Amino acid sequence: MTDRREAEPSGGGAVSRRALLLGASVLGLTPWGSQLQAQPAPKPKGPPSAPKGQVVIGYSQEITVLHPLMPANEVDQGVWWNLFSPLWALDHAGKFVPVLAKDVPTVANGGISADGLVWKVTLREGVKWHDGRDFSAEDVRFTFDLIRNPQFRTRSRSGFSLVEDVKTEGSTISWRMKEPFAPFLSFLAWTFIVPRHLLDGAADPNATPFHANPVGTGPFKFVERRTGSHVLLAANTAYFGEGPYLERLVFRYVPDLNAMYTQFRTGEIDYIGLQGIPPNHYAEAKTLKNVVVHLCPRASVENFTLNLAHPALKEKAVRQALYLAMDKKAIVEALYYGLPLPASSFMPPQSWAFNDALPHQIHDPAKARAILDAAGWKPGPDGVRVKDGVRLAFTNSTTTGNPTREQAQQLLVQDWAQIGAEMTIKNLPAAVLWAKFWAESQFDSLMTNTTYTVASDPDVMHRFGGNAIPLKAGTGSNVSQYENPKVDGLLAKGIAMTDMAQRAEIYREAQALILDDLPMLPIFQSVQVEGTKVGLIGFANNVNVLSNAWNAGSWYWA
C-alpha cells in the first residue's frame, strides 16, 4: 500500500471546501457543483431535432436491480431515472417539478387537504409505456398496492402503509392518509411507477420477467444487460417530456476505479460518475484538455456502519472508543486530498434539518484506551482486548476495486490496533455485498458511502427506526439493527408534523442521540469528483437524487 500521508498534495482542498460552504445554503439547495475545465467548452448550439449519438457512463459497481421498487443502490437508480418516471421529481435547484402528474399537489392548489390527509393528483394524458400500451391512473394505484403488498420485497413501505381509500376516475387518482405523513411528497419523488399490465397477478412479485426486461415510461427504453459488462438503453422517441436527445445510453461497469479513470482520460467513457475520479487523479484531471471536472457536493456520508448484534460492537463503550481512535484528519487529508469535510452526522449540511451544533470528533487514542479500561476490556496476550471471553475483534467489508477506501481501511486497522482492537478486512464484489450480506446483516462492519435521507426530506426512520430492521421486519434499511425507543419516538413525531421549524428541531435532537449511540461512525460528507467530456451539455449536480445521470434524457452533444 502506498502511504498517502507522504503523497504530494493536489492543492484542490481550498476549492472543494469553498464549493461545499457555498452549497450549504439556508434552504439546503445545491444546484450545481463547481466546474473546472482546462479550456472553454464549445458554445452550445441547442439540442438536436432528433436523437443523435451516445453517451458512455462509467460506473464502478455493477447494475444489478432493474425493478425500480426493490432494494438497490445508486448505480441502479442511475438507470431507473432514464427508464421510468415518478409522479414528480426534485430538480437540481431543489424544486418539485411534475413528471407523470400535471401538477405537484399542494395545499394551495387543492391537491392536498389542509390537514394533510386527502391527496388528489391529476395525471398527464397521452403517456405511453415503452411497449405501446397507454399509461393510466390504474398503474399508479397498482404501484401503491405493490409497495404495500407484504409478499413484495420493496425498499420501504414508509408512508405507503398509511394510504387508504385509493380511488381512480379518468386521469385522476386520489387517496386518504390514515394520519399525516410529512415526507410523502419527497418519498413519491423517488417512487417510479410500474406497469400494471405486466406485473398484475404474478404468483411471485419478486420474480417476474419484468425484472430482466423492464418496461417504463422514461426517455430511454431497455435494450440489454450483459452481466459484468454494461446495460444498454435506446431512445424512447415517443417520450412525453423533454428529449431524449441521445440515441443510446451505455452504463459501463468498470470495477477498478483506476482503470475506469484511464478509460475516461482516453475518451472511452464520456461521463464518470458516482465514486467518480479517484482523489489521487484529481490534480491531473484538472489539466486535461478534453474533459470538464465537476466538484459535486453529495447528500451522502462516508461512514463506518456497525452491526450492533456483534458481541463486541453491541457495547456503546466500544463504539465510543473506536470513534475516538479514528484519525479522520489523516483519511480526509492524506487519502482524499482535503476534498471532503469531516462529518459529525448522517444528515448532510445542505439539509434544512442539519444540526450544526453537534460536537466534532477529536482524535484521542489515550481517552479511547481509558474508556475501554473502565468498561472492563483488558489487553490479552496478543494485545487484543478481551472481556467475558469476547475478543475486541471484527471484520470490515466494502466493495472491491476502490483503492482509496482500501487504504482508509488500512489506516483504521492501524488506528484501532493502538487501542487493542483488531480489524480484519473482508472486501467483496458489489453484487455480493449488496445482496443478503447487507440486507440480512451478515457483516460485522461496513465502510460505505451512504445517503440516509430520502430526496430532500430528513426522515430517517427507514435507516434508524427499530421497526426498519430488515432481518426482523422484512423491510427497511436499518442493517445496523439499531434500536433506541427515544429515537423511534422522535422520528414518529417528525413524520406527523407539517411545520418545518418544529420538524427541524426534532431531527436535530435525533442526530444528537444517534451521534451519542454511534450505530455508525460518520467520517466525511462526500464531495464527488465527477467528470464529463468537453461538449456534453446538460449535466447538473443534484443532491436530491442518488445519481447525476438523473436527467440524461436532456443531455446532448454540442
C-alpha positions in Angstrom: 0.0 0.0 0.0 1.3 3.5 -0.8 1.2 5.7 2.3 -0.8 8.7 1.1 0.3 10.6 4.2 3.5 11.3 2.2 1.9 12.0 -1.1 2.2 15.4 -2.7 -1.0 17.4 -2.1 -3.1 18.3 -5.1 -3.9 21.8 -4.0 -7.6 21.2 -4.5 -8.7 21.3 -0.9 -9.5 25.0 -0.7 -11.6 24.9 -3.8 -13.7 22.0 -2.6 -14.2 23.4 0.8 -15.5 26.7 -0.7 -17.8 24.7 -3.0 -19.2 22.9 0.0 -19.7 26.0 2.0 -21.4 27.8 -0.9 -23.7 24.8 -1.3 -24.8 24.7 2.3 -27.4 27.4 1.8 -30.2 28.1 4.2 -32.7 26.1 2.2 -30.2 23.3 1.6 -30.3 23.6 -2.2 -27.1 23.0 -4.1 -28.0 23.5 -7.8 -24.5 22.9 -9.2 -21.2 21.5 -8.3 -18.2 23.7 -9.1 -16.9 23.1 -12.7 -13.2 23.2 -13.6 -12.0 22.8 -17.2 -8.8 23.3 -19.0 -10.3 25.1 -22.0 -13.7 26.6 -22.7 -16.3 24.1 -23.9 -17.8 24.7 -27.3 -20.7 27.1 -27.3 -23.9 25.0 -27.3 -26.0 25.2 -30.5 -29.1 23.8 -28.8 -30.3 20.2 -28.8 -30.7 18.2 -32.0 -34.2 17.8 -33.6 -33.9 14.0 -33.3 -31.8 11.7 -31.0 -28.2 11.7 -32.0 -25.1 10.0 -30.7 -24.5 8.1 -27.5 -23.0 8.7 -24.0 -21.0 6.0 -22.2 -21.4 6.3 -18.4 -18.7 4.7 -16.3 -19.8 3.1 -13.0 -17.5 1.1 -10.7 -20.4 -1.0 -9.4 -22.5 -3.3 -11.5 -26.1 -2.6 -12.1 -28.0 -5.5 -10.5 -31.6 -4.4 -9.9 -33.8 -3.3 -12.8 -37.1 -3.3 -10.9 -37.4 0.3 -9.5 -39.3 -0.6 -6.4 -36.9 -3.1 -4.9 -33.8 -2.7 -2.7 -30.9 -1.4 -4.7 -28.1 1.1 -4.7 -27.1 4.3 -6.6 -26.0 2.6 -9.8 -29.4 1.0 -10.3 -31.1 4.3 -9.6 -29.0 5.9 -12.4 -30.7 3.5 -14.8 -34.1 3.9 -13.2 -34.2 7.6 -13.8 -33.9 7.0 -17.5 -36.2 4.0 -17.9 -39.0 5.0 -15.6 -40.9 8.1 -14.4 -42.1 9.2 -10.9 -45.2 11.4 -10.5 -42.9 14.3 -9.8 -39.2 14.9 -9.1 -36.8 17.2 -7.4 -34.6 19.1 -9.8 -31.1 20.3 -9.2 -32.4 23.5 -7.6 -34.5 21.6 -5.0 -37.8 22.4 -6.7 -40.5 19.8 -7.1 -41.4 19.5 -10.8 -44.3 17.5 -12.3 -43.4 14.4 -14.4 -46.3 12.0 -14.8 -48.5 14.3 -12.8 -49.8 17.5 -14.4 -49.1 19.5 -11.3 -47.4 18.8 -8.0 -50.1 18.7 -5.3 -50.0 21.3 -2.6 -52.4 22.7 0.0 -52.5 26.0 -2.1 -53.7 24.3 -5.3 -56.1 22.0 -3.6 -54.1 18.8 -4.3 -53.6 18.2 -0.5 -56.1 19.0 2.2 -55.2 21.4 4.9 -54.9 18.6 7.4 -52.6 16.7 5.1 -54.9 13.7 4.9 -56.6 13.8 1.5 -54.5 13.8 -1.7 -55.7 14.3 -5.3 -53.4 14.0 -8.3 -54.3 14.7 -12.0 -52.1 12.8 -14.4 -50.8 13.7 -17.8 -52.7 12.2 -20.7 -51.2 10.6 -23.8 -48.3 8.9 -21.9 -47.3 5.5 -23.3 -45.4 2.6 -21.8 -42.4 1.5 -23.9 -44.4 -1.4 -25.2 -47.0 1.0 -26.6 -49.7 0.5 -24.0 -51.4 3.5 -22.5 -50.3 4.7 -19.1 -53.2 5.3 -16.7 -54.2 6.1 -13.1 -54.6 2.3 -12.6 -50.8 2.0 -13.0 -50.3 4.4 -10.1 -52.9 2.5 -8.0 -51.2 -0.8 -8.8 -47.7 0.7 -7.9 -49.1 1.7 -4.5 -50.7 -1.7 -3.9 -47.5 -3.5 -4.9 -45.4 -1.5 -2.4 -48.0 -2.3 0.3 -48.0 -6.0 -0.6 -46.3 -7.8 2.3 -45.1 -10.5 -0.1 -43.2 -8.0 -2.2 -39.6 -7.2 -1.2 -39.7 -3.4 -1.5 -37.2 -0.9 -0.2 -39.6 0.7 2.3 -43.3 0.9 3.0 -42.9 4.1 4.9 -45.9 6.4 4.1 -47.5 3.8 1.8 -48.7 1.8 4.7 -50.8 4.8 5.7 -52.5 5.1 2.3 -56.2 4.0 2.2 -59.3 4.6 0.1 -57.4 4.8 -3.2 -59.7 5.9 -6.0 -59.3 6.5 -9.7 -61.5 8.4 -12.0 -60.3 9.0 -15.5 -56.9 10.6 -15.3 -57.2 11.4 -11.6 -56.1 9.4 -8.6 -56.9 10.3 -5.0 -56.3 8.7 -1.6 -56.6 9.3 2.1 -53.8 9.1 4.6 -54.6 7.4 7.9 -52.5 10.1 9.6 -50.3 13.0 8.3 -47.0 11.9 6.8 -44.9 15.0 6.0 -42.2 13.2 4.0 -44.6 11.6 1.5 -44.2 14.3 -1.2 -40.4 13.6 -1.2 -40.9 9.8 -1.0 -43.1 10.0 -4.1 -40.4 11.9 -5.9 -38.3 8.7 -5.6 -41.1 6.3 -6.4 -41.1 5.1 -10.0 -44.4 4.0 -11.4 -44.5 0.4 -12.8 -46.9 -1.1 -15.4 -49.9 -2.9 -14.1 -50.5 -4.9 -17.3 -47.1 -6.6 -17.0 -46.9 -7.2 -13.2 -50.5 -7.7 -12.0 -51.3 -11.3 -11.0 -47.8 -12.5 -10.7 -47.5 -15.7 -8.5 -44.3 -14.3 -7.0 -44.0 -10.5 -7.3 -40.3 -10.8 -6.6 -39.5 -12.9 -9.6 -41.2 -11.9 -12.9 -39.9 -11.5 -16.5 -40.1 -7.7 -15.8 -37.0 -8.0 -13.6 -34.9 -8.9 -16.6 -36.8 -6.9 -19.3 -38.2 -3.8 -17.7 -40.7 -1.5 -19.4 -41.2 2.1 -18.3 -42.3 5.5 -19.5 -39.0 7.2 -19.3 -36.9 8.9 -22.0 -35.0 5.6 -22.8 -36.0 2.0 -23.4 -34.3 -1.1 -22.1 -32.2 -3.0 -24.8 -29.9 -5.3 -22.9 -27.9 -6.1 -19.8 -24.7 -8.0 -20.1 -23.5 -9.3 -16.8 -20.1 -8.0 -15.9 -20.1 -5.5 -18.8 -22.9 -3.0 -19.3 -26.6 -2.0 -19.6 -27.7 -0.5 -22.9 -30.7 1.8 -23.3 -32.1 3.3 -26.5 -34.0 6.5 -27.1 -37.8 6.4 -26.5 -38.9 8.6 -29.4 -42.5 8.5 -28.0 -41.4 10.1 -24.7 -43.9 12.7 -23.4 -41.3 15.0 -21.9 -38.1 16.9 -22.9 -35.8 14.8 -25.1 -34.3 12.4 -25.4 -31.5 13.9 -27.5 -29.2 10.9 -27.4 -29.7 7.7 -29.4 -28.2 5.5 -26.7 -27.1 5.4 -23.1 -24.4 2.8 -22.2 -23.9 2.2 -18.4 -20.4 0.6 -18.5 -19.3 -1.5 -15.5 -15.6 -1.0 -14.7 -14.9 -2.4 -11.2 -11.4 -0.9 -10.8 -11.6 2.9 -10.2 -8.1 3.5 -11.7 -9.0 1.5 -14.8 -12.2 3.5 -15.1 -10.4 6.8 -14.9 -7.9 5.6 -17.6 -10.9 4.9 -19.9 -12.3 8.4 -19.1 -9.0 10.0 -19.7 -8.6 8.3 -23.1 -12.1 9.1 -24.2 -13.7 5.7 -24.0 -16.0 6.9 -21.2 -17.9 10.2 -21.6 -19.2 10.6 -18.0 -17.5 9.2 -14.9 -20.0 9.2 -12.1 -20.8 8.0 -8.5 -17.5 7.2 -7.0 -16.1 9.2 -9.8 -12.5 10.3 -10.4 -10.2 8.9 -7.6 -8.8 11.7 -5.5 -5.3 10.8 -6.4 -6.1 11.6 -10.1 -7.9 14.9 -9.3 -4.9 17.2 -9.9 -4.1 15.5 -13.3 -7.8 15.5 -14.4 -8.0 19.3 -13.9 -5.2 19.7 -16.6 -6.8 17.5 -19.2 -8.0 19.5 -22.3 -10.8 17.2 -23.3 -12.7 17.0 -20.0 -14.7 19.1 -17.5 -14.2 18.3 -13.9 -17.2 18.8 -11.5 -16.8 19.1 -7.8 -20.2 17.8 -6.7 -21.3 18.0 -3.0 -23.5 15.0 -2.3 -26.0 14.2 0.3 -24.1 11.0 1.2 -21.8 10.4 4.1 -18.7 8.1 4.1 -19.2 6.1 7.2 -18.3 3.0 9.2 -21.5 1.1 9.8 -21.5 -1.2 12.8 -23.6 -4.3 13.3 -24.9 -3.9 16.8 -25.6 -7.6 17.1 -21.9 -8.3 17.2 -20.8 -9.4 20.7 -18.2 -6.6 21.0 -19.7 -3.9 18.8 -23.0 -4.0 20.6 -21.4 -2.3 23.6 -21.6 1.5 23.5 -18.2 2.0 25.2 -16.5 0.0 22.4 -18.1 2.2 19.7 -17.1 5.3 21.6 -13.5 4.2 21.8 -13.4 3.3 18.1 -14.7 6.7 17.2 -12.2 8.5 19.4 -9.3 6.4 17.9 -10.3 7.1 14.3 -8.0 9.6 12.7 -10.4 11.3 10.4 -7.9 14.1 9.5 -5.5 11.5 8.1 -8.2 9.9 6.0 -9.6 13.2 4.6 -6.3 15.0 4.0 -3.9 12.2 3.2 -6.1 9.9 1.2 -8.8 12.3 -0.2 -6.6 15.3 -0.7 -8.7 17.5 1.6 -11.7 17.4 -0.8 -14.4 16.3 1.7 -15.3 17.9 5.0 -15.3 15.7 8.2 -18.8 14.8 9.2 -20.5 14.6 12.6 -23.9 13.5 11.4 -25.6 11.3 8.9 -27.5 14.4 7.8 -25.9 16.4 5.0 -25.1 20.1 5.7 -27.3 21.0 2.8 -30.4 19.8 4.7 -32.7 22.3 6.4 -32.7 19.9 9.4 -28.9 19.7 9.8 -27.7 20.1 13.4 -24.7 22.3 13.2 -24.2 22.3 17.0 -23.1 18.7 17.1 -19.7 18.1 18.8 -16.8 17.5 16.4 -14.9 14.3 16.9 -11.4 14.7 18.4 -8.8 12.1 17.7 -7.8 10.9 21.2 -6.4 7.3 21.4 -5.5 7.8 25.1 -9.1 8.6 26.0 -10.2 5.7 23.9 -8.0 3.3 25.9 -9.2 4.8 29.1 -12.9 4.2 28.1 -12.1 0.5 27.3 -10.2 0.1 30.6 -13.1 1.5 32.6 -15.6 -0.8 30.7 -13.6 -3.9 31.6 -11.9 -4.6 28.2 -8.4 -5.9 29.2 -5.5 -6.5 26.8 -4.9 -10.1 26.0 -1.6 -11.9 25.3 -1.6 -10.7 21.7 -2.6 -7.2 22.6 -6.2 -7.6 21.5 -8.6 -6.7 24.3 -10.9 -9.3 25.9 -14.0 -9.1 28.1 -16.0 -12.0 29.4 -14.3 -14.3 26.8 -15.2 -12.0 23.9 -12.2 -10.6 21.9 -12.5 -7.0 20.6 -12.1 -8.3 17.0 -14.3 -7.8 14.0 -14.2 -7.8 10.2 -14.8 -4.8 7.9 -16.2 -5.0 4.4 -16.5 -2.7 1.4 -16.8 -3.2 -2.3 -13.7 -4.4 -4.1 -11.9 -2.1 -6.6 -11.8 1.1 -4.6 -8.1 1.6 -3.7 -8.6 4.8 -1.8 -11.1 3.3 0.5 -9.0 0.2 0.9 -6.1 2.4 2.0 -8.5 4.1 4.5 -9.3 0.6 5.9 -5.6 0.0 6.3 -5.3 3.3 8.3 -8.2 2.2 10.5 -6.5 -1.1 11.1 -3.5 0.8 12.4 -5.6 3.3 14.4 -7.5 0.6 16.2 -4.6 -1.7 16.9 -3.2 1.1 19.0 -6.1 0.8 21.4 -6.3 -3.0 21.4 -9.0 -3.6 18.7 -8.3 -6.0 15.8 -10.0 -5.3 12.5 -9.7 -7.7 9.6 -10.5 -6.6 6.1 -13.0 -8.7 4.2 -13.9 -6.9 0.9 -16.5 -8.3 -1.5 -17.7 -7.6 -5.1 -20.6 -5.1 -5.1 -23.1 -7.7 -6.3 -22.3 -9.9 -3.3 -22.0 -7.2 -0.6 -25.3 -5.5 -1.5 -27.3 -8.8 -1.5 -28.0 -10.9 1.6 -24.7 -9.9 3.2 -26.0 -6.4 3.6 -29.8 -7.0 3.8 -29.5 -9.7 6.4 -26.8 -8.0 8.4 -24.3 -10.8 7.8 -21.4 -8.3 8.2 -19.5 -7.2 11.4 -19.0 -3.7 10.0 -19.2 -1.9 6.6 -17.3 1.0 5.1 -19.6 2.6 2.6 -20.9 5.9 1.3 -24.5 6.2 2.4 -27.4 8.5 1.7 -29.5 8.3 4.8 -32.3 10.7 3.8 -34.9 10.4 1.1 -34.9 13.1 -1.6 -35.0 16.4 0.2 -36.7 15.1 3.4 -34.8 14.5 6.6 -36.9 11.5 7.6 -34.5 8.6 8.5 -37.0 6.1 10.1 -36.1 3.6 7.4 -32.4 3.8 8.4 -32.6 4.1 12.2 -36.1 3.0 13.2 -36.5 -0.1 15.4 -39.2 -1.3 13.0 -37.0 -1.0 9.9 -34.5 -3.8 10.7 -34.8 -5.9 7.5 -33.6 -9.1 9.3 -36.6 -8.8 11.7 -39.2 -6.8 9.8 -38.5 -7.9 6.2 -38.2 -4.3 5.1 -36.3 -1.1 5.8 -32.6 -0.3 5.7 -31.6 -0.4 9.4 -29.0 -3.0 8.9 -27.1 -1.9 12.0 -30.0 -3.4 13.9 -30.1 -0.2 16.0 -32.9 0.3 18.5 -33.5 3.3 20.7 -37.1 4.0 21.8 -36.4 7.7 22.3 -35.2 8.0 18.7 -38.2 6.0 17.5 -40.4 8.4 19.3 -38.8 11.5 17.7 -38.8 10.0 14.2 -42.5 9.2 14.6 -43.2 12.8 15.6 -41.1 14.1 12.8 -43.2 12.4 10.1 -46.5 13.5 11.6 -45.8 17.2 11.7 -46.1 19.7 8.9 -44.4 22.7 10.5 -40.8 22.8 9.1 -39.3 24.6 12.1 -40.8 22.0 14.6 -39.6 19.1 12.4 -36.1 20.6 12.2 -35.8 20.7 16.0 -36.9 17.0 16.2 -34.4 15.9 13.7 -31.6 17.9 15.3 -32.3 16.1 18.6 -32.4 12.8 16.8 -29.0 13.5 15.3 -27.6 14.2 18.7 -28.9 11.0 20.2 -27.7 8.9 17.2 -24.2 10.5 17.4 -24.1 9.6 21.1 -25.2 6.0 20.4 -22.9 5.6 17.4 -24.5 2.8 15.4 -22.5 4.3 12.5 -19.2 6.3 12.7 -19.5 9.3 10.4 -16.3 10.1 8.6 -16.9 12.8 6.0 -19.6 14.3 3.8 -18.9 13.4 0.2 -17.7 15.8 -2.5 -17.8 13.7 -5.5 -15.2 14.4 -8.2 -17.1 13.6 -11.4 -16.1 14.3 -15.0 -17.7 14.8 -18.4 -16.2 15.0 -21.8 -16.0 18.5 -23.2 -19.0 19.2 -25.4 -21.5 17.2 -23.3 -24.3 19.6 -22.5 -26.9 19.2 -19.7 -25.0 17.7 -16.8 -26.3 19.0 -13.5 -25.3 18.0 -10.0 -28.4 17.2 -7.9 -28.1 16.5 -4.2 -31.7 15.3 -4.2 -31.0 12.2 -6.2 -28.5 9.3 -5.9 -27.1 9.5 -9.4 -26.2 12.5 -11.5 -27.4 10.6 -14.5 -30.9 11.6 -13.3 -31.5 13.9 -16.3 -29.6 12.2 -19.1 -32.7 12.4 -21.2 -31.9 16.1 -21.7 -28.2 15.6 -22.4 -26.8 16.2 -25.9 -23.5 16.9 -27.7 -22.6 20.4 -28.6 
